[in-house]
Amino acid sequence: MAERVVIMDESGERNPYLLGLYAPVHDEITAGELTVIGRIPADLNGVYLRNGPNARFPMKGRYHWFDGDGMVHAMHFENGRARYRNRWVRTRAFDAESAAGRALWSGVMESPKANPFGNARGLPFKDTANTDLIFHRGRVLASWYLCGSPYRLDPLSLETLGAETFLGTLNGDFMAHPKVDERTGELFWFDYGPRPPYLRYGVVGASGRVEHCVELDLPGARLPHDMAITENHAILMDLPLYQDPDAARQGRYKLTFNRELPARFGVIPRRGHEARWFEARPCYIYHVVNAWEEGEEIVMDVCRVSRPAPAGNGSPLSRMISYLKLDARMYRYRFDLRTGATSEAYVDAGHNTEFPSIDARATGYRTRYAYNVSVADAETNLFDGLVRYDNVTGSKETYRYGPGVYGSEAPFAPRDGSTGEDDGYLVSFVTDEREDRSEVQILDASRIADGPVARVLLPQRVPLGFHATWVRAEQLR
């Protein structure tokens, strides 16, 4: 039985990321025979999986939302029926704390000097594998936002199968959001660290082995979070948000956003050795929507953060909460491979949307639709609805969950025999904070404003978390 998680930090403040919608759950359960409101579509077959932080032991110092141990929640749909399951991601750090029966790591807000070990590239924090999930070669990989070991999970049982080494060829770490090209079977990734080489880029081939890996020169340590691919290229980032070097030497965690530096985007052939850098206005980018090629131009849609810095000079906890708050807009870059010029513009300047998803079958190729979450105007990160963007008409369609109800990233789930990017469903865990109750909602991707076609009630609350993926029935086979 896990210890009760504290709800205050060392200053005595109540931490909202340990309360209410975010409060951890400790029971691993499997449940079928669930109550369904509406009818689960018979042509929705596969599994929806969502990762997230789930604090297990009271930890030393202040708790940051990203510190929680990884827990995956999954809903398996088959022939109009649904089954729910949740399991911890059993990382190396998870096993060490299980053996000790207590927290051994401090979080990212505290000095890491007493931490037992960190990641492969020398970052001394706890790798929780709590951030994203991606399907590749029959396994789901759980990743960590600061670069760690990818952990293999069985997509149905959620059993942790160990750290993925790609047949012993992965030398180093693995970032939060690798990209898979389903047409070639390749997986694209990078890692970064506090010491040179600051950035490495690699390709896992359809063979399951790392077949390409190069070091890329950066002016210093950076904190890139995502990347993009196109049919012939990969796009990497050098953004002016990074760990303050003076604070790091003193064992403190402090981020600096340097508006004097441009945002830089490195375009590299998929198996190339040198990147060509394009400059743009300073910003930070957590998540790429997609990228593709149009003649001699590369087009990349992102959720762009223009002010990634805390507001005010309050307590350490209030500054952390301010840093965590998402304030992003849909944005488009064009990189001209002939001239080296960058053009940039808002796709939607007025709506705070993030955690984008597309039809995963088209990653790296031109897509028409993007499905984002709508970020509520609140103290903490709350997703109050979904937005569908249409790249052809320039229109958008929205769906709101309703007062006090918040959802998760909603990946596109193609229906059986799907022929298009909206020929299927969006699936999301949704929690009602008033009733402390969770459910899964299924929406028709072509008509999200109509609301759910089915709601599946869950036997326990699902804490708000991070990223999700959809694995099709044909992939499970």
C-alpha positions in Angstrom: 0.0 0.0 0.0 1.5 3.3 -1.1 2.0 6.1 1.5 -0.4 9.0 1.4 0.9 11.8 -0.8 1.4 15.1 0.9 -0.6 18.0 -0.5 1.6 20.8 0.8 5.1 21.9 -0.2 7.8 22.7 2.3 6.5 26.3 2.7 3.2 25.0 3.9 1.3 25.9 0.7 -1.3 23.5 -0.7 -0.1 22.3 -4.1 -3.0 22.2 -6.6 -1.3 19.6 -8.7 -1.8 17.1 -5.8 -5.5 17.9 -5.3 -8.8 17.3 -6.8 -8.6 16.5 -10.5 -4.9 15.9 -10.2 -4.9 13.8 -7.0 -3.1 10.5 -7.6 -4.8 7.1 -7.6 -3.0 4.0 -6.2 -5.1 1.0 -7.3 -4.3 -0.8 -10.5 -7.6 -2.3 -11.8 -9.0 -4.1 -14.8 -12.7 -3.6 -15.4 -15.2 -4.8 -18.0 -19.0 -4.7 -18.1 -18.9 -1.0 -17.9 -22.0 1.3 -18.1 -22.4 2.9 -21.5 -24.5 5.9 -22.3 -25.3 5.8 -26.0 -23.8 3.0 -28.1 -20.1 2.3 -28.7 -19.6 2.2 -32.5 -19.0 -1.3 -33.8 -16.4 0.0 -36.2 -14.2 1.5 -33.3 -11.7 -1.3 -32.6 -8.4 -0.7 -30.9 -7.0 0.7 -27.7 -6.8 4.3 -26.3 -3.9 4.8 -24.0 -3.0 7.9 -22.0 0.1 8.5 -19.8 0.5 10.9 -16.9 2.1 11.7 -13.6 0.8 9.9 -10.5 2.7 10.7 -7.4 3.3 7.6 -5.3 5.3 8.5 -2.2 5.7 11.9 -0.4 8.8 13.3 -2.0 11.5 15.5 -0.6 10.9 19.2 -1.2 8.4 20.8 -3.5 6.3 18.7 -5.9 6.2 19.7 -9.5 3.5 18.2 -11.7 6.1 16.6 -14.0 7.6 14.7 -11.0 4.8 12.1 -10.6 5.5 8.4 -11.4 4.2 7.3 -14.8 0.8 5.6 -14.9 -0.9 4.5 -18.1 -4.7 4.4 -18.3 -6.2 2.4 -21.2 -9.6 1.7 -22.8 -9.8 -1.3 -25.1 -12.6 -1.3 -27.6 -13.7 -4.5 -29.4 -16.9 -5.3 -31.2 -18.9 -2.6 -29.4 -17.6 -3.5 -25.9 -15.0 -1.7 -23.7 -12.5 -2.7 -21.0 -10.6 -0.3 -18.8 -7.1 -1.0 -17.3 -4.5 1.1 -15.5 -0.9 0.2 -14.6 2.2 1.9 -13.3 5.2 2.2 -15.7 7.7 0.2 -13.8 10.9 2.1 -14.5 14.3 1.5 -12.9 13.6 4.4 -10.5 10.1 3.0 -9.7 11.7 -0.4 -8.8 14.3 1.3 -6.6 11.7 3.2 -4.6 9.5 0.1 -4.4 12.4 -1.7 -2.7 13.0 1.2 -0.3 9.4 1.8 0.4 9.8 5.6 0.2 10.8 8.4 -2.2 14.5 8.4 -3.0 14.5 11.3 -5.5 13.8 15.0 -5.0 11.9 16.7 -7.8 13.0 19.1 -10.5 12.4 22.1 -8.3 15.0 20.9 -5.7 18.7 20.2 -5.7 19.4 16.8 -7.3 22.7 16.3 -5.5 21.4 13.5 -3.3 19.5 11.7 -6.1 20.7 8.0 -6.6 21.0 8.2 -10.4 19.7 10.1 -13.4 19.5 9.5 -17.1 22.2 8.2 -19.4 23.4 11.6 -20.4 24.0 12.9 -16.9 20.8 14.7 -16.0 20.4 13.9 -12.3 16.6 13.7 -12.1 14.2 10.8 -11.8 13.2 9.3 -15.1 9.5 8.5 -14.6 8.4 7.7 -18.2 5.3 9.7 -17.5 4.9 11.9 -20.6 4.0 10.4 -23.9 3.1 7.0 -25.6 4.0 6.0 -29.1 3.4 2.7 -31.0 6.2 1.1 -32.9 6.8 -2.4 -34.1 4.2 -4.1 -31.9 5.0 -2.3 -28.6 4.0 1.0 -27.0 6.9 3.1 -25.8 6.5 5.3 -22.7 8.8 8.4 -22.7 9.9 11.1 -20.3 9.8 14.9 -21.0 13.5 15.5 -20.1 14.9 12.6 -22.1 15.3 9.2 -20.5 14.9 5.5 -21.3 11.9 4.5 -23.5 10.0 1.8 -21.7 8.3 -0.9 -23.6 4.7 -1.7 -22.7 2.3 -4.4 -23.9 -0.5 -2.4 -25.5 -3.2 -4.6 -24.0 -2.0 -5.8 -20.6 0.1 -2.7 -20.0 2.8 -4.9 -18.6 6.2 -3.1 -18.5 8.6 -5.1 -20.6 11.7 -3.2 -19.8 13.7 -0.4 -21.2 13.8 -0.4 -25.0 17.4 -0.5 -26.3 16.5 -1.1 -30.0 18.3 -4.4 -30.1 21.2 -3.0 -28.0 21.9 -0.1 -30.4 20.5 2.9 -28.3 23.4 4.7 -26.8 22.0 7.5 -24.7 18.5 8.8 -24.1 15.3 9.3 -25.9 13.1 12.5 -26.0 9.5 12.9 -25.2 7.9 12.9 -28.6 9.6 10.7 -31.2 7.9 10.5 -34.6 7.0 7.3 -36.5 6.5 7.2 -40.3 4.1 4.3 -40.7 4.9 4.2 -44.5 8.5 3.3 -43.9 8.4 1.8 -40.4 11.1 4.3 -39.2 11.2 6.0 -35.9 12.9 9.4 -35.5 14.2 10.7 -32.2 16.7 13.1 -30.5 18.3 13.4 -27.2 20.0 16.3 -25.4 22.0 16.9 -22.3 23.7 19.4 -20.0 27.2 18.7 -21.6 28.4 18.4 -25.2 27.2 17.1 -27.5 24.2 19.1 -26.6 21.9 17.5 -29.3 22.0 14.1 -31.0 19.6 13.0 -33.8 18.8 9.5 -34.7 16.7 7.1 -36.8 15.5 3.6 -35.8 14.9 1.7 -39.0 12.2 -0.8 -39.8 14.8 -3.4 -38.6 14.3 -2.2 -35.0 17.9 -1.0 -34.8 19.3 2.5 -34.5 20.6 2.8 -38.1 21.6 6.5 -38.1 22.8 8.8 -35.3 24.6 12.2 -35.6 25.7 14.9 -33.2 24.5 18.5 -34.0 26.2 21.6 -32.8 24.3 24.0 -30.5 25.7 27.1 -28.8 24.9 25.7 -25.4 22.6 23.3 -23.4 18.9 23.6 -24.5 15.6 22.1 -23.6 13.9 21.0 -26.9 10.7 19.1 -26.4 9.4 18.1 -29.8 10.5 17.6 -33.4 8.9 17.1 -36.8 9.5 15.0 -39.9 8.5 15.3 -43.5 8.9 12.9 -46.4 12.6 13.7 -46.8 13.6 15.7 -43.8 13.6 16.0 -40.0 13.1 19.4 -38.2 14.9 20.0 -34.8 14.8 23.0 -32.6 17.1 25.4 -30.8 14.8 27.6 -28.7 15.8 30.4 -26.3 14.4 28.8 -23.1 17.0 27.0 -21.1 18.2 26.1 -17.6 20.0 29.1 -16.0 23.6 28.0 -15.8 24.4 30.0 -12.6 21.4 28.4 -10.8 22.4 25.0 -12.0 25.9 25.3 -10.6 24.2 26.2 -7.2 21.9 23.1 -7.4 18.8 25.2 -8.1 16.3 24.8 -11.0 15.6 28.0 -12.8 14.6 28.6 -16.4 15.6 31.6 -18.5 13.8 32.8 -21.6 16.3 35.0 -23.6 14.4 37.3 -26.0 17.7 38.4 -27.5 18.1 35.0 -29.2 16.0 33.9 -32.1 14.2 30.6 -32.3 16.2 28.3 -34.6 14.9 25.3 -36.6 17.4 22.8 -38.0 16.3 21.1 -41.2 18.3 17.9 -41.8 17.8 15.1 -44.4 16.3 12.1 -42.7 19.7 10.3 -42.7 21.8 13.4 -43.1 24.8 14.6 -41.1 24.4 18.4 -41.1 21.4 20.6 -40.3 20.5 23.8 -42.1 19.3 26.4 -39.6 16.4 28.7 -40.1 15.8 31.6 -37.7 12.4 33.0 -36.5 11.0 35.2 -33.7 11.9 34.0 -30.2 9.4 31.6 -28.6 9.0 28.2 -27.1 7.3 25.2 -28.6 6.1 22.2 -26.6 4.3 20.4 -29.4 4.3 20.1 -33.2 1.1 19.5 -35.0 2.6 18.1 -38.2 5.0 19.1 -41.0 5.1 18.3 -44.8 6.8 19.4 -48.0 5.3 21.7 -50.6 7.7 21.9 -53.5 10.9 23.5 -52.2 9.2 24.6 -49.0 8.7 22.8 -45.7 5.5 23.7 -43.8 5.3 23.1 -40.1 2.3 23.7 -37.8 2.9 24.1 -34.1 1.4 25.3 -30.9 3.6 28.3 -30.2 4.2 29.9 -26.8 5.3 33.5 -27.1 5.8 34.2 -23.3 7.2 31.1 -21.6 8.0 32.8 -18.3 6.2 33.2 -15.0 4.1 36.3 -14.2 5.1 38.1 -11.0 7.5 37.3 -8.2 5.4 35.3 -5.8 6.3 32.2 -3.8 8.4 29.4 -5.4 5.1 27.4 -5.7 3.2 30.2 -7.4 6.1 30.7 -9.8 6.1 27.0 -10.7 2.4 27.1 -11.3 2.8 30.1 -13.6 5.5 28.4 -15.6 3.3 25.3 -16.0 0.4 27.3 -17.4 0.0 26.7 -21.1 -0.6 29.8 -23.3 -0.2 28.6 -26.9 -1.6 29.5 -30.3 -1.8 27.5 -33.6 1.1 28.8 -35.7 2.6 28.0 -39.1 6.2 28.2 -40.3 7.4 28.0 -43.8 11.1 27.2 -44.5 12.3 28.0 -48.0 15.0 25.5 -48.9 16.0 27.6 -51.9 16.6 30.9 -50.2 17.0 30.0 -46.5 14.1 32.4 -45.6 11.6 31.7 -42.9 8.0 33.0 -43.0 5.7 32.7 -40.0 2.1 33.5 -39.1 -0.7 32.6 -36.8 -3.2 30.0 -37.8 -5.5 31.0 -34.9 -4.3 33.9 -32.8 -7.2 34.0 -30.5 -7.7 30.5 -29.1 -5.4 28.9 -26.5 -5.1 25.3 -27.8 -2.5 22.6 -27.2 -1.9 18.9 -27.1 -2.6 18.5 -30.9 -3.3 15.2 -32.6 -3.6 14.2 -36.3 -4.2 11.0 -38.2 -1.0 9.2 -37.2 -1.0 7.4 -40.5 -0.1 10.7 -42.2 2.7 11.9 -39.9 5.2 13.8 -42.0 2.8 14.2 -45.0 0.3 16.9 -45.7 -2.7 16.7 -43.4 -6.0 18.6 -43.6 -7.2 18.2 -40.0 -5.7 18.8 -36.6 -7.5 18.0 -33.3 -6.4 20.1 -30.3 -7.5 20.5 -26.8 -8.9 23.9 -25.7 -7.0 25.3 -22.6 -9.3 26.8 -20.0 -8.6 30.2 -18.4 -7.7 28.8 -15.0 -4.9 28.7 -12.5 -3.8 25.2 -13.5 -3.8 23.4 -16.8 -7.4 22.3 -17.6 -8.6 21.1 -21.0 -12.2 22.3 -21.3 -13.0 21.1 -24.8 -11.7 20.1 -28.2 -11.1 22.0 -31.4 -10.9 20.7 -35.0 -8.8 22.8 -37.4 -9.4 22.5 -41.2 -6.3 23.4 -43.2 -8.3 23.6 -46.5 -11.1 25.9 -45.5 -9.3 27.6 -42.6 -12.3 27.0 -40.4 -12.5 25.4 -36.9 -15.2 23.5 -35.0 -15.3 23.3 -31.2 -16.9 21.1 -28.6 -17.0 22.1 -24.9 -17.3 19.5 -22.1 -19.4 21.7 -19.9 -18.9 23.5 -16.5 -16.5 21.7 -14.2 -15.7 18.9 -16.7 -12.3 18.5 -18.2 -10.7 16.1 -20.7 -7.5 14.7 -22.0 -5.6 14.7 -25.3 -7.9 13.1 -27.8 -6.1 11.1 -30.5 -7.8 10.4 -33.8 -9.1 6.8 -34.0 -9.8 5.7 -37.5 -12.9 3.6 -38.0 -12.5 0.1 -39.5 -11.8 0.7 -43.2 -11.3 4.4 -42.7 -10.5 6.4 -45.8 -9.8 9.9 -44.5 -8.4 12.0 -41.7 -11.9 12.6 -40.2 -13.4 9.2 -41.0 -13.3 8.0 -37.5 -13.5 9.1 -33.9 -11.9 11.2 -31.1 -11.5 9.4 -27.8 -10.8 11.1 -24.5 -10.8 10.5 -20.8 -13.0 13.1 -19.2 -13.4 14.0 -15.5 -16.2 15.8 -13.7 -14.6 17.6 -10.8 -18.0 18.2 -9.1 -18.8 14.5 -8.9 -15.2 13.2 -8.7 -16.0 10.8 -11.5 -14.4 9.9 -14.9 -15.6 8.5 -18.1 -14.4 8.0 -21.7 -16.2 10.1 -24.4 -16.3 9.1 -28.0 -16.9 11.8 -30.6 -17.4 11.5 -34.4 -14.3 13.3 -35.7 -16.2 14.8 -38.6 -18.9 16.4 -36.4 -17.3 17.1 -33.0 -19.8 19.9 -32.2 -22.5 17.3 -32.0 -21.0 15.9 -28.8 -20.3 12.3 -27.8 -21.9 9.4 -29.6 -21.1 7.3 -26.5 -19.9 7.8 -22.9 -18.3 4.9 -21.0 -18.5 5.4 -17.2 -15.3 4.3 -15.3 -15.0 2.6 -11.9 -12.4 5.1 -10.7 -11.3 8.6 -11.3 -8.5 9.1 -13.9 -6.2 12.0 -12.8 -5.6 14.7 -15.4 -2.4 13.9 -17.2 -0.3 14.2 -20.3 -0.3 12.5 -23.8 -2.3 9.8 -25.4 -2.2 7.5 -28.4 -4.5 5.2 -30.3 -3.5 1.8 -31.4 -5.6 0.3 -34.2 -6.9 -3.3 -34.0 -4.9 -4.2 -37.1 -1.7 -3.1 -35.2 -2.6 -5.1 -32.2 -2.8 -8.2 -34.4 
